[in-house]
């Protein structure tokens, strides 16, 4: 079951952090898992294939000065973790149930957990859950869709000689769907035909508007560049599309909320929402 958990945090003291904290949020996630189940934490850390979770950067009320974020004690901060496997979420949540005053550490800063939400609320907008079967059953036949990419999003591509990779930093709708279907087929019990879906997207989807800009994420020892912003697309001819395939396209568009898009989604990149 895909689950999106929205966590409200309060810093215990005034803190100074780098503007992008995805790698620290990733480390915090593994630390939480280690408390609950060290074996699973180690497996997640070592896993080189598709991983069943995503991480957002820290969202905070902060002042930026000298390329650092200065956050006051008690300021409203947020963090988001998503899970593509409800068993993993159960281990994650166990730590918060057993600790009397649960905290999350990002770098050298400690944050007290004020609230953890994993069901849909109008106020939050970033929490929710649905089974894979529910995503399939509730999929619409909309032929027009829009997306927002909230954190830097990128894909990896080989250099011409195939010796190294580099970021593919412009929006490519087919690559977006490829990313979503790879995650779906890695964890959903209901498998989708990747070739059929990507052929459908290539033949029938057209991007109608794009408003994006480049943005970098600092990971301490290196920087990753991606895009943030919105795009809209239309599937055509609207009145004669295969109903099963347009429903599948809608289903994967909804799934993007949980799985993110592209590269390094476990370190804050690729946070995506259908809008």
C-alpha positions in Angstrom: 0.0 0.0 0.0 1.4 3.4 -0.9 1.5 5.8 2.1 2.5 9.4 2.4 3.4 10.5 5.9 3.6 14.2 6.7 5.5 15.1 9.9 5.3 18.4 11.7 8.5 19.2 13.6 9.7 21.8 16.1 13.4 22.6 16.5 14.5 22.3 20.1 17.0 25.2 19.8 17.9 27.8 17.2 19.6 25.9 14.3 21.6 26.7 11.3 21.4 24.4 8.3 22.2 24.1 4.7 19.2 25.2 2.5 18.8 21.6 1.1 18.5 18.8 3.6 17.5 15.8 1.6 20.6 13.7 2.4 20.2 14.5 6.1 16.5 13.5 5.9 17.6 10.3 4.2 20.0 9.6 7.0 17.3 10.4 9.6 15.0 7.9 7.9 17.6 5.1 8.1 18.3 6.0 11.8 14.6 5.7 12.6 14.4 2.4 10.8 17.6 1.2 12.6 15.9 1.7 15.9 12.9 -0.3 14.8 14.6 -3.0 12.7 18.4 -2.9 12.1 18.2 -5.7 9.6 15.7 -3.9 7.4 17.6 -0.6 7.8 20.8 -2.2 6.6 19.0 -3.9 3.6 17.6 -0.5 2.6 20.9 1.2 2.9 22.7 -1.5 0.7 19.8 -1.8 -1.8 20.9 -0.6 -5.3 17.7 -1.4 -7.1 14.3 0.5 -6.7 13.8 1.6 -3.1 10.4 1.5 -1.4 10.4 5.0 0.0 11.0 8.7 -0.8 12.2 11.6 1.2 11.4 15.3 1.0 13.8 18.1 1.9 13.1 19.9 5.1 10.3 22.6 4.7 10.8 25.3 7.2 10.0 28.9 8.2 13.6 30.2 8.0 15.7 33.1 7.2 18.4 32.6 4.5 21.7 34.3 5.2 25.2 33.5 3.9 23.7 30.5 1.9 22.5 29.0 5.2 19.0 28.6 6.7 18.6 30.1 10.2 15.6 28.5 12.0 14.3 29.7 15.3 13.5 27.3 18.1 9.8 26.4 17.9 9.5 27.4 14.3 7.1 25.4 12.1 9.0 22.8 10.1 7.8 19.9 8.0 9.2 16.7 6.5 7.6 14.1 4.3 8.3 10.4 3.9 6.4 8.1 1.5 6.3 4.3 1.5 5.5 2.0 -1.3 5.2 -1.0 1.1 2.9 -0.8 4.1 5.1 -3.3 6.0 7.9 -0.8 5.8 5.7 1.9 7.2 4.7 -0.3 10.1 8.4 -0.6 11.1 8.9 3.1 10.7 5.8 4.0 12.8 6.8 1.6 15.6 9.7 4.0 16.7 7.3 6.8 17.2 4.8 4.7 19.2 7.5 3.5 21.6 9.4 6.7 22.2 7.8 9.0 24.8 9.1 12.2 23.1 10.1 11.2 19.6 12.8 13.3 17.8 14.3 13.5 14.4 17.9 14.5 13.9 18.9 16.4 10.7 22.7 16.9 10.7 23.5 18.3 14.1 20.0 19.7 14.7 17.3 17.9 16.7 13.6 18.4 16.0 10.8 17.3 18.2 8.0 15.4 16.4 4.8 17.4 16.9 2.5 15.4 14.7 2.7 12.5 12.2 -0.2 12.2 9.7 -0.6 9.4 7.2 -4.2 10.0 6.1 -5.6 12.5 3.6 -6.4 15.9 5.2 -7.5 19.1 3.6 -5.1 21.1 5.8 -1.9 19.2 4.9 -2.4 18.0 1.3 0.8 16.0 1.5 -0.4 13.0 3.5 -2.6 10.1 2.3 -2.7 6.4 1.5 -4.4 4.1 -1.0 -3.9 0.4 -1.9 -2.6 -0.4 -5.3 -6.0 -1.9 -6.1 -7.7 1.4 -5.1 -5.4 3.4 -7.3 -6.4 1.2 -10.2 -10.1 1.2 -9.4 -10.3 4.9 -8.9 -8.3 5.9 -12.0 -10.2 8.4 -14.2 -10.3 8.7 -17.9 -9.1 12.4 -17.9 -7.4 13.3 -21.1 -5.9 16.5 -19.7 -3.5 16.4 -16.7 -1.2 18.8 -14.9 1.8 18.2 -12.6 3.9 20.2 -10.2 7.5 19.2 -9.4 8.2 20.6 -6.0 11.8 19.6 -5.5 14.6 19.4 -8.2 13.8 16.6 -10.6 16.2 15.0 -13.0 16.9 11.7 -14.8 20.3 10.1 -15.4 21.7 9.5 -18.8 24.9 8.0 -20.2 27.5 10.2 -21.8 28.0 9.5 -25.6 30.8 7.0 -24.8 28.8 5.3 -22.0 31.5 5.7 -19.5 29.7 7.9 -16.9 26.3 9.4 -16.2 25.1 12.9 -16.0 21.8 14.6 -15.2 19.1 14.9 -17.9 17.7 18.2 -16.6 14.7 19.1 -18.8 11.2 17.8 -18.5 10.5 14.7 -20.6 6.9 13.2 -20.1 7.9 9.8 -21.4 10.8 9.6 -18.9 8.4 10.7 -16.2 6.0 7.8 -17.0 9.0 5.4 -17.3 10.0 6.4 -13.8 6.5 5.9 -12.4 5.9 2.6 -14.0 9.3 1.2 -12.9 8.4 2.0 -9.3 4.9 0.6 -9.8 6.1 -2.7 -11.2 8.8 -3.0 -8.5 6.3 -3.0 -5.6 2.7 -3.3 -6.8 1.1 -6.8 -6.9 -0.7 -5.8 -10.1 1.9 -5.5 -12.8 1.5 -3.2 -15.8 2.8 -3.7 -19.4 5.7 -1.2 -19.5 6.2 -1.3 -23.3 2.5 -0.9 -24.0 2.1 2.1 -21.7 5.2 3.9 -22.9 4.2 3.4 -26.5 0.8 4.9 -25.6 2.4 7.9 -24.0 4.8 8.4 -26.9 2.0 8.2 -29.5 -0.8 10.0 -27.7 0.5 12.4 -25.1 1.6 16.0 -25.9 2.9 18.5 -23.4 0.9 21.7 -23.8 2.6 24.0 -21.4 5.8 23.9 -19.3 6.9 26.4 -16.6 10.1 25.2 -15.0 13.4 26.5 -13.8 16.7 24.9 -12.9 17.5 24.5 -9.2 20.4 22.8 -7.4 20.4 20.6 -4.4 23.6 20.7 -2.3 24.5 17.3 -0.9 27.6 18.5 1.0 30.3 16.8 -1.1 28.5 17.4 -4.5 25.6 19.2 -6.0 22.7 17.8 -8.1 20.8 20.0 -10.6 17.2 19.4 -11.7 14.0 21.3 -12.5 11.1 22.5 -10.5 7.8 23.9 -11.8 4.7 22.7 -13.6 3.7 21.1 -16.8 0.3 20.3 -18.5 -0.4 17.6 -21.1 -3.2 16.3 -23.3 -3.9 12.9 -24.7 -5.3 12.8 -28.2 -7.5 12.1 -30.1 -9.5 12.5 -27.0 -12.7 10.8 -28.1 -11.0 7.6 -29.5 -8.4 6.6 -26.9 -8.2 3.1 -25.5 -10.1 3.3 -22.2 -7.8 0.8 -20.4 -4.7 2.7 -21.4 -6.0 6.2 -20.5 -7.1 4.9 -17.2 -3.6 3.4 -16.6 -2.0 6.7 -17.6 -4.3 8.4 -15.0 -3.5 5.8 -12.4 0.3 6.3 -12.8 -0.2 10.1 -12.6 -1.9 9.6 -9.3 0.8 7.2 -8.1 3.5 9.9 -8.7 2.3 11.5 -5.5 3.8 8.5 -3.6 6.7 7.4 -5.7 8.2 10.7 -6.9 9.9 11.2 -10.2 13.3 10.4 -11.5 16.7 10.4 -9.7 17.5 10.4 -6.0 13.9 10.5 -4.8 15.2 8.9 -1.5 17.3 12.1 -0.9 14.8 14.8 -1.5 14.6 15.1 -5.3 11.6 14.5 -7.5 8.7 15.4 -5.1 5.7 15.4 -7.5 2.0 16.0 -7.3 -0.8 15.9 -9.8 -2.6 19.2 -9.7 
